[in-house]
Amino acid sequence: MNKVKIFVITDNSKFFYNINKILTELKIDFKIIGINDKIPRIPSIILSTFEELELLDSKIDRSRIIILPYNKQDNFNKYIFNFTKIYYCGKETYSNVLFSIDPGNTIGLAIFLDGHYFYSKSIYEEKILFSDIKQCIENLMENNKYPLNIIFKFGIGVFNQTKVLISKIYSIYNKKKNIKVYLVDESKSSKFKFHKLSKNISKHEASAIILALRRGIEVDQENYSNYFNLRKSNKDVKKKIEAELDNISYLERHIELLKSLFKEMISYKITINDALVIIKERKILEIMNE
């Protein structure tokens, strides 16, 4: 999964108990190192406390090693969020976050940072969905080096619910200019049981991940509720939908390719953009060989 190693360096029993519990739950391997022990010069993340930071080796190679000190006044969940975004996605700061949402009685949510799969979950209440989105955005924007572009992709299979969700998104974030909303055709997104490719992902999460791979049609606050009329009346939209349906049909015929890309993404090996490039190259190669 990840080549980076995790080292826990602390004599703080409470911090160690909490971090050990979380890392064990997340099934993330780590090694305990004493404060006076030599730290290997390999790509790694060190989890420690602010109080112990000055005791760590001042000669640590900061180009290869990231130190994440925990302050007891901080929110521990936020600390874990910051750690996991680095561990899974590889960077401390990001320029865009994508929320891919599969509406329904159970809502599938998948989150991507600069195209890297971050995490996904099944959500049973809308208020939980918006709480998760809000917390994620706030955590990412805190000390972020770049302006954060916020992207939403909604499946249109349950369009009335989708319209309600989008309306709430605009009511919450209507003052932000860096918000983009896309409506995505859900054709065949649940035909294949992608959730069976991973014991940690539900069928709702799998659908959200597959939706993220589709470009969708960008809408705005004025036209999202009239999407189906837009599909019929707007030539540019019709052209984009035809291209999208062509890609969906292509991947249906090459389901093993889609399964492979799905597994590579949730294993943190490739990004959404990587997957789209691979699909495009395969299609071109196929055409050339006809």
ChimeraX attribute file (.defattr): number of C-alpha atoms within 10 A of each C-alpha:
attribute: neighborCount
match mode: 1-to-1
recipient: residues
	/A:1	10
	/A:2	12
	/A:3	9
	/A:4	16
	/A:5	17
	/A:6	20
	/A:7	20
	/A:8	21
	/A:9	23
	/A:10	21
	/A:11	13
	/A:12	12
	/A:13	9
	/A:14	11
	/A:15	19
	/A:16	18
	/A:17	10
	/A:18	12
	/A:19	17
	/A:20	17
	/A:21	12
	/A:22	14
	/A:23	15
	/A:24	12
	/A:25	9
	/A:26	10
	/A:27	9
	/A:28	14
	/A:29	11
	/A:30	16
	/A:31	10
	/A:32	14
	/A:33	14
	/A:34	13
	/A:35	17
	/A:36	10
	/A:37	10
	/A:38	11
	/A:39	19
	/A:40	12
	/A:41	12
	/A:42	13
	/A:43	15
	/A:44	19
	/A:45	20
	/A:46	22
	/A:47	24
	/A:48	24
	/A:49	21
	/A:50	13
	/A:51	13
	/A:52	15
	/A:53	18
	/A:54	9
	/A:55	10
	/A:56	18
	/A:57	13
	/A:58	9
	/A:59	7
	/A:60	15
	/A:61	14
	/A:62	12
	/A:63	9
	/A:64	12
	/A:65	19
	/A:66	18
	/A:67	17
	/A:68	18
	/A:69	16
	/A:70	19
	/A:71	14
	/A:72	12
	/A:73	6
	/A:74	9
	/A:75	11
	/A:76	15
	/A:77	10
	/A:78	15
	/A:79	16
	/A:80	16
	/A:81	16
	/A:82	17
	/A:83	21
	/A:84	19
	/A:85	21
	/A:86	17
	/A:87	22
	/A:88	20
	/A:89	23
	/A:90	16
	/A:91	14
	/A:92	16
	/A:93	21
	/A:94	20
	/A:95	15
	/A:96	19
	/A:97	21
	/A:98	22
	/A:99	22
	/A:100	27
	/A:101	29
	/A:102	31
	/A:103	24
	/A:104	17
	/A:105	13
	/A:106	15
	/A:107	19
	/A:108	25
	/A:109	26
	/A:110	25
	/A:111	25
	/A:112	22
	/A:113	24
	/A:114	19
	/A:115	21
	/A:116	24
	/A:117	25
	/A:118	21
	/A:119	18
	/A:120	23
	/A:121	19
	/A:122	19
	/A:123	19
	/A:124	13
	/A:125	11
	/A:126	14
	/A:127	10
	/A:128	11
	/A:129	18
	/A:130	15
	/A:131	10
	/A:132	14
	/A:133	16
	/A:134	13
	/A:135	13
	/A:136	16
	/A:137	15
	/A:138	13
	/A:139	15
	/A:140	23
	/A:141	16
	/A:142	9
	/A:143	10
	/A:144	14
	/A:145	12
	/A:146	12
	/A:147	12
	/A:148	17
	/A:149	17
	/A:150	19
	/A:151	17
	/A:152	19
	/A:153	27
	/A:154	28
	/A:155	27
	/A:156	22
	/A:157	15
	/A:158	14
	/A:159	17
	/A:160	11
	/A:161	15
	/A:162	21
	/A:163	17
	/A:164	11
	/A:165	18
	/A:166	21
	/A:167	15
	/A:168	13
	/A:169	17
	/A:170	15
	/A:171	11
	/A:172	12
	/A:173	13
	/A:174	13
	/A:175	9
	/A:176	11
	/A:177	9
	/A:178	13
	/A:179	17
	/A:180	16
	/A:181	22
	/A:182	21
	/A:183	23
	/A:184	24
	/A:185	20
	/A:186	22
	/A:187	14
	/A:188	13
	/A:189	19
	/A:190	15
	/A:191	10
	/A:192	14
	/A:193	13
	/A:194	22
	/A:195	17
	/A:196	12
	/A:197	15
	/A:198	14
	/A:199	7
	/A:200	11
	/A:201	19
	/A:202	19
	/A:203	19
	/A:204	25
	/A:205	27
	/A:206	29
	/A:207	29
	/A:208	30
	/A:209	30
	/A:210	22
	/A:211	24
	/A:212	26
	/A:213	20
	/A:214	21
	/A:215	18
	/A:216	21
	/A:217	21
	/A:218	16
	/A:219	16
	/A:220	13
	/A:221	14
	/A:222	7
	/A:223	12
	/A:224	20
	/A:225	18
	/A:226	11
	/A:227	18
	/A:228	12
	/A:229	11
	/A:230	16
	/A:231	16
	/A:232	10
	/A:233	11
	/A:234	10
	/A:235	11
	/A:236	11
	/A:237	17
	/A:238	15
	/A:239	11
	/A:240	15
	/A:241	18
	/A:242	11
	/A:243	13
	/A:244	18
	/A:245	15
	/A:246	12
	/A:247	17
	/A:248	18
	/A:249	14
	/A:250	14
	/A:251	17
	/A:252	16
	/A:253	11
	/A:254	12
	/A:255	13
	/A:256	11
	/A:257	15
	/A:258	19
	/A:259	17
	/A:260	12
	/A:261	23
	/A:262	22
	/A:263	15
	/A:264	17
	/A:265	20
	/A:266	23
	/A:267	15
	/A:268	17
	/A:269	16
	/A:270	17
	/A:271	21
	/A:272	23
	/A:273	13
	/A:274	15
	/A:275	20
	/A:276	15
	/A:277	12
	/A:278	14
	/A:279	19
	/A:280	13
	/A:281	12
	/A:282	13
	/A:283	15
	/A:284	11
	/A:285	11
	/A:286	10
	/A:287	9
	/A:288	8
	/A:289	7
	/A:290	5
